[in-house]
Amino acid sequence: MRQACALIGLARASLGLRVPRRVDCERLLEELRPQFDGVELTVGSMPVVRADPRQLETVFRTLIANGVRHRGAEPPRIHVSARPVGRQWLFEVRDNGVGVDPARHHAIFHVFSGAIQLPACRRLVRRHGGRMWVESARGQGATFHFSLPATREVGDA
């Protein structure tokens, strides 16, 4: 059943971008916080971006859940942050989990790797004009990065 839901999510990610709106990422993450009771979730200063709110929520929820699912012996700690880099926002979702073997960094984003959620997230980010990657080492947690274009006028509707 879980795989079927993930396949549906991947199919939706392929459908394209809905009309982008202003999304306050800090507020979005606060709305997600109750879904991760018992997780030490910290959030740095976050931007307002133009995006499909539901799709951006899916990306954040999936990356946070991934850190919880692949946790080590310690309680899960996840930190979400963003910073401007040129004409983009660079987001980071860092966890203290078991990490990802560097030889598998590229493979985890392929549909047939066994994990459908991460390929769907990468596809959603690409639909928004960004990219996604991971930095990690086995036993040292993982940091998922993704970028989104910065807009000049975030106040427009």
N, C-alpha and C positions, 0 to 999 in steps of 0.2 A: 504494500500500500504506500509506504514511504517513497519508494522509487517511482511509483505512478504519479504521486503528487509532485515530485521533483521533475519528472518529465513534462508535466503540465506547466510548471514554472519555466522550464527551458523553452518550451514552445511559446509561452507568452513573451519571454525575453526576445524571441525572434520576430515578434509581430511589429515591433517598432516603438518609437517614442511617442507618447501622448503629448498633448500640448504642454510645454514646460511652464511651470509657475515658480513664483518665489518660494523657496523652502528654507526656513530657518533651521539649520542642522542641529543647533543646540537644543531647540525645542523638540525636534523630531527624536533626538536621542533621549530626552527626558520622558517622552511619551513611551519609548521602548523599555525604559528602565524597569517597570513593574514585571515585565516578562522574564527578567533575569534576577529574580529574588535569590539572595544568597551568593551573588557574584559581586566581587569588588569591582565595580565599573566606574572609572573616572573619565571625565571628559574635559579636555582643554578648551580653549577659546575656539569657537566654531563660526564659520561664515554663513551668510545667506547666499544661496546659489539659485540658479534657474535650472529646474529639473522636474521630472515627473515624480511627484512626492511618493507615490506607492512604490515605484521602482527603486528610488533611493532608500526608502525604508527597507525594502527587501535586501539591498546590498548590506546595509548596516546590520540588520538582524541576522543575516546569514554569517557574516564575518564574526560577530560577537558569539553566536551559537557555536561556530566552528571552534573558537577558543575554549568554550565551555566543554564541548564534546571531546576535545583532544587534550584535556587537562592532565597534569601530572599528579603527583602525590599531594601537593599543596592545594588549598582552595583556589579556584580560578580568580585571577586578577587580569582585568582587561582595561587598557587605556586607549581612548580614541582622541586623536588630535588632528589639526589641520593647519597648514601654513601656506602663504602665497609663494608661488614660484613662477616668476615671469607672468604670463597671462593665464595661469591655471592655479587652482587650489590643489595642494597635495595632501591627501588624507592618509592617516596611519591608524591601523587597528592592531595594537600590540598585545600579545597574551603571554602568559607564563606557562604554557602547556608543554607538551612533549616535543614540539618542533617538527620540522619537515627536513628529511634528508635532502641536501642540496642537489643530489642527482634526480630528485623527483620534483623540483620546483616548477619546471615547465609542465610536467605530466599531470599535475593535480588540476590543471585548467582544461584538460581534455575530457570530453563527455564520457569516453570509454574507460576512464581511470577508476570508475566505481563511485566517484563523487560527482553528482550532477549539479549540486548547488553552486559550487565554485565556478564551473564553466558558465552557468546562467548569470552569475554576478559579473563575470568578465564581459559577457555579451551586453548586459545592461549598461555597464560603464562605457563600453565602446559606443553604444547607441547615443550616449550623451556627449560624445566627442573626447572621451578620456581613455586611459589605459589602466591596467591592473597587473600587479606582480607581487611576489612574496620574497622576503628575505628571512632566512631561518637556518638553524643548524640543529641536528638531532639533540634533544634534551635541553635546548636553550630557548624554547618558546618560538613564536613566529610573529613577524610583523607583515601584515598585508598592507600594501600601498595601493591607492588608486587616485587618479587625477580627474578633475572636472574643470572645464573652462570657467575662468572668472568672467564676470560680466561687468561692463562699465557702469551700468545703471541698474542696480538690483532693486530699485524702488519701482520700476515699471511693472505693470500688471500683465 
